[in-house]
């Protein structure tokens, strides 16, 4: 490979992931597999553009000029197969900032957003912090993965107080890439019941087995009430750089969002993010991303192989997209009951030295589930899989 996916980045005490890694795992020198950020350096093309900006010495007010909008449009057409108009692009401070801003715009106090659970918990957190409710539409779990319960979704969309659906595609944490037919059915319900949809597509470039993330706004029926949010945060590992772009085809909706954004005093684009967009959305950035997908797929297949070993203590759901894996554990404790919640966490941390994201973060009733980050070096991932493999021989 041309790029370095084998060197772990340094993490200081100011890094969120490092701060919450259990001390016993840090002392062992093992990696944490919690948190959805990568353990290797960002793309050289991004670092080069940022370096040029810093060496120039100006970090002044920065605008979404023609060059910036052209880069985004080029990338969308190349990677996502959809041509967009420059005026559809609305720069924002970040993905969750975008969600929070739209909640304030669309939902009055005591009105609600809809989420498809299990799902990224910060959507509900953003609603709760603003006095808005969240109603859940549980995904249907099967032996082959998850699907949308459209009967339940329609029931919730019919309710006048439920104003906004937050869709995550590819879905975090279950790794589902929703089909064009799925999105069309969502869009038709959105149009029928005048429910807005924001599609969080920040994992969109990370897909496997020939899957492609269909842009929600490419569905004609969804455009009147639909928005996509994109970012460099996941695909290019800029999770701590607070910036994103909303793509809003509908002029009336876009103007409403712009007024709200400016009332919240958006200001200007971070000049280092502007540089990052130039470095990421480029030929060099595309080459880095292609090799990243190959590396992530290697770790994904390693975990799939482990899940197929007799006595493996977890079920792995298909990872069609994202770089996180959703796992259901079936280890029995001393009393014969299944290990859940705190007991599972204690087993993983203190016996397997595995720091995984607890399933309860993503919805009630997921105490036996965890989310595992695949974006680690091959050496780190092999070590973790080795520790789990040894547990396959253990009698519980």
N, C-alpha and C positions, 0 to 999 in steps of 0.2 A: 504493500500500500504506500501511496505517496505521502499520506498525512499521518500524524501521530495520534493514535487512539490507545496507546499503551503506556503513556506517562500520566500519572495522577497529578492533578493540580494541587497546590498547597492550599490548605484551609486554615485560616486563623480563627481566634475566638469570636471575631465579629461576624463570621459566616453563620447564618441561621442553621444550616444543616449540621455544621460542626458542633455548634453550641448544644444541640439536643441529641447528639449521638451518645448512647450510654457509655460511661467511663470505662467499663470492663471491655468494651469493644475497641475503644481508642487505645487502651493499654496493650491489647493484643496486636495492635497494628492492622486490624481488619477494617474494611470499608463499610460504610453505612449504605444500605439500599433503600432508605427512606428518602422522601423528597424527590421531585421530578426535575432534577438538574443533573447535568453530566459531570463526570469525574475527570474529564480530560480537557485540554485547552480549546478555546474557541478557534474558529477558522483563521488561518494566517491572513487571508484576504481582508478580514474584518480588522484584525490587529494592525495591518499595514495602513488602512484608511484612517483608523483612529490615531495612529502614530503621526501621520501627515497633518491631521488637524491640530494635534497637540504641539507639534514642532512649529507650526505656523504661528501659534501663540494667541489665537483669537477664539474665545468661547462665547461669542456674542449671540444676540437674538437671531434665530434661524428660521427660515420660512419653508413651507412646502412648495418649492418652486417647480418649474416645468421638469427639470432633471429628476427631482425626487419622485414626482408623480409618474414620470415615464418609466423609472426603474420598477416601481410597484406594478404598473400595468404590464410591462414586459414579463416580469416574474409570474404574474398571475396567468398569463397566456401560456407561458412555457411549462410551468409546473402544474397548473390547475386546469389548463385547457379552456379557459374562458377569457374573452376579451372584455375589458371594462373601460368605462369612460373616466378620464382624469377627474372630472367634477364629482364622481361618486365617492372619492376617497376623503375621509374625514380623520385627520390625525388626532390621537387622544393620548392621555398620560399612561394608560396601561389597560390590560384586558379586564381586570376586576374593576378598575376605575370606570371603564366603559359600561360594564354591567350596572354598577352602582348609579352612574349618571342616568342611564336609561330607566332604571327603576324609579328614580326621583321624577323623571319626566313623565312616565307612562302610568305609574301606580300612585293613586292617592293613598293617604294613611288608611290602614285597615284593608286595603286591597292587596292582591297577592300575585306572586310569581309561581310558575309551575316548573318543577324539575323532574327529570327522569332518574330515579334512584336505583342503585347506588350512584352517587355523582360527587364531583368536586365540591367540597363543603363550603368554599368561599362564596358561592352564589347565594346560599341561604344566609350566610353571615352578612353579606352585603345588604340583603333585604332587612334582616333583623335590626341592624344598626340604624336603619332609617325608619323603623316602626312599621315596616311592611311584612306581610305574612308570606310563608312558603307552603304550597301544597304539593304533595308528592304523587307522582305517577310511577309506581314501581315497574321496572323492566321485568319481563318474564324470563325467568331462568330455566334453561334446559340443559341437557347433557352436551349440546353442541354450542352453547353460548347464550346470548341474550337477545331479546327482541322487544319492540315497543308494543305495549298493550293499547291498541288504538281505541278499543271500546272505552277503556278508562280515560284515555286522553281526551276523547270527545266529550265524555261526561264532565270533565274538569273545564274544558274550553267553553262549554255551554254556560257555565256559571259566570254571570256578569262581573263579579268581583275579581276574577282571575284574568289579569290583563296581559301578562307577558310570559312566554315560554322561553326558558334559557336552555338551548340545545347545545350539547357538547359533541362535536364530531371531528375526528375520531373521539370516541367516548372515553373519558377519564373517570373511573379507573378500569372499566371492564374491557377496553381495547376493541370495541365494536366500531366498524366503519359502516355507517348507515348507507343503504343502497339508494339509488335515484328514486326507486318506487317508494321507499320509506319516506324520503324527503317530500315527494309529491303528495303523499297522503297527509303529511303534516301541513304542507302549504295549503292544501284544499280546506283543511279544518281551520287554519288561520284566517283564510279569506271568508269562510262561512260565518265564523263567530267574531271576526274583527279582533283577534288576539295577535299581538305583536310577537315576533320571534327574533331573538338574537342568537346566531349560530357561532359559538366559540370554536374557531377552526385553527387554533394556534399549534396543534399537533398535525395539521393537514398533510405536511410533506413527508411524515413518517408513516409509511404503510408497507405491507408485506404481501407476498403471494399474489402479486398482480392486482391487488386492490388499489383503487384510487378514491380519494376524497372528493365527492361531488360538491361544488360550492352551493350552499343553500340558495343564494341569490340567482343561481342559474336556472332555478325552477320558476317559470313564468308566473304561476299562480301565487307564489310566495312574495313577489316583489313589492306589493303595496304595503305590506306590514313587516317585511323582512330586512335583516341586516346581517352581515358577516363581520366578525372581528378577527383580524390577523395580526401576527406579531413575529418578531425574531426570537421571542423568549424561549420556545422549546426546540424548534428545529435547529437553531443556531446558538442555543445555550446562553441567551442573554436574559436570564430570569430576573436579575436584579436591576435591569435597565427599564425604568418605568415608562414604556411607550408602546403604543399599538396604533393600528389604523382600522377604522370602521369603513366598510364598503356598503353604501346605501344607494341603490338605484332610484328609489322613489323620491322625486324632487320635494314633495310636500313634507314627507317624513324627514328627509335630509335637512331641510331648512329648520324644522323644529329642533332637531338634534344639535345643529350648529348654534342656534340661539341659546340652548341650554348649556352647551359646552362653553360658549363665550361668557355666559352669565356666571359660570363657575370659575372664570378667569383662567382659561387654558394657557394664555401667553404664547410661547413659541415652542418649536421642536428643540429638543436637546441636541446641541451640535454634534455630540459624540454618537448619538443615535443616527443622525443624518449620515455621518461617516460610516456607521455600521451597515446601514441600508445599502450604501454604495458597494461596500465590500461583500456583503452577503448576496445581494441580488445581482450577481455577475457570473461570468463563465467560471472563474476560479471558485466562487462560492458554490456553484452547481456541482463542480467536481468534488469538492469537499463533502457536500451533502450526499452525493452518490456513494462515496466510500463510507460515510457514516452509516448509511442504511445497511450496507454490507456487514459492517462491524456489529451493529445492533442485531441484525438477523442471526449472526453467529451466536450471540448470547441467548437470543430467543430460542434457537434450536437446541442449544445446550440444556435449557430449562425444560423444553418439550421432551427431550430424551430422558431427562431425570424423572419427569412426571410419569413416564411409561414403565419405570422399573417396578417390579412387584414389591409391595410393601411401602411404596413412596407415601409419605404422610399427607400429601395434599393433592387436590384436583386443580389442574391448570385450565383456565378458560382460554379460548383462542385469542391470541394477540394479533388482530388484523391490522391495527394501527396504534399509534403512540409508542413510547418506549417504557411503559409500565405494564406489569403482569398482575392479573387478579387471580388469587389463589384461595381455595377453600380447604382448610386443614381438618383432618379426621384422626387426630391423635387422641388416644384415650388416656385419662389420668388414672391415678392409683385406685380411685373409687369405681372405675369403670365408665364414668361419664366422660363426655367429650370435653377436651380442654377448650375453653372459650375465654374471651376478653383478657382479664389480668393473668389468668393461668396460662393462656397461650403466649402472651407477651413474655411472661417469666421463662417459659420453656425456650422460646426462640432466642431471647437475649442471654440467658444465663447458662444454657446448655449447648445451643448451636452457635452462639455469638452472632446472631443475625438481627440486624436492626431493620425491620420492615414497617411499613405504614399500617397501623391498626385499621381493620375494616370498619369499625364503629365510627371512624371519622367520616365515612361516606354514606351513612344511613343507619337507622335503627334496625337491629336484628342481624348485623353483620359481624358479630363478635368472633366468629370462627374463620373470618376472612382476613387476608392481608393484601397489600399492594407492594410489589417489588420493582425497584428501578433497574432497568436493563442497561442503562447508559453508564456502565463501568468498564474498566479495562478487562481484557480477557483473563488476565491473571487473577484479578480480584474476583471475577465471576466464577472462575474454575474453583478457587478456594472455597467460596460459599457453597457451590454445588457439591463439592467434596464433603463438606460437613453435613449437609442434608443427606447425602448418599449413605453415609455411615449410619444415620438414624434409621434407614430403611431396614436394617438388620436387627434393630432393637425390638425386644419384646415389651409391649406395654400392658 
